[in-house]
Amino acid sequence: MIKVNLLLVKKKKKQKPVQTFMISTVFITLATVAILAYLMFSFSKRLSEREATVKGNEAKIEELKQRLKDVEDFEKLNTNFEQQKEIIETLGKNKSLPVKILDETSRLLPVGVWLTSMEMKGDSINLGCTAFTNTDVVNYVDNLKNSKLFTDVYLQESVQVQTAGISLYNFRITYKVKR
């Protein structure tokens, strides 16, 4: 069976949706502005913190560069000092060598032989000598060969000459100093 309602029912009037829409729009706008303001403040704070960190790091880099330069300068000075120290030590070791060479050269001279010239270039020594006999020349060369200070003894030449009616031998010897 079908029921039909014939009574008149008053319908409620709908409220205007404009007010609700307007309130929600204002609320959403204010919320969006608040969120954007918060984000802008937050990002600007982070940006300023990062900029401060970058400036601090740049200052540290400059400080470390200066320290690195100081270390390099110190290493250069230390290397220079070591080189000068080695030179001084070498000179100290070698300062007595010429005295030893002259002493050994003259100590080994037999009677009847005398030096006329001596030239030293590095480890090589050239002697110019004069002797009364050829035996004296041979004795001197043998003495130099037996020396612990000299090596590579070589008689370059021996020439017999007459000087004031006396027969003499002029000879040249080369040898090296042992290191």
Secondary structure, DSSP 4 states (H G I P E B T S, - for coil): ------S--PPPPPPPHHHHHHHHHHHHHHHHHHHHHHHHHHHHHHHHHHHHHHHHHHHHHHHHHHHHHHHHHHHHHHHHHHHHHHHHHHHHHHTTHHHHHHHHHHHTPPTTEEEEEEEEETTEEEEEEEESSHHHHHHHHHHHHT-SSEEEEEEEEEEEEEETTEEEEEEEEEEEE--
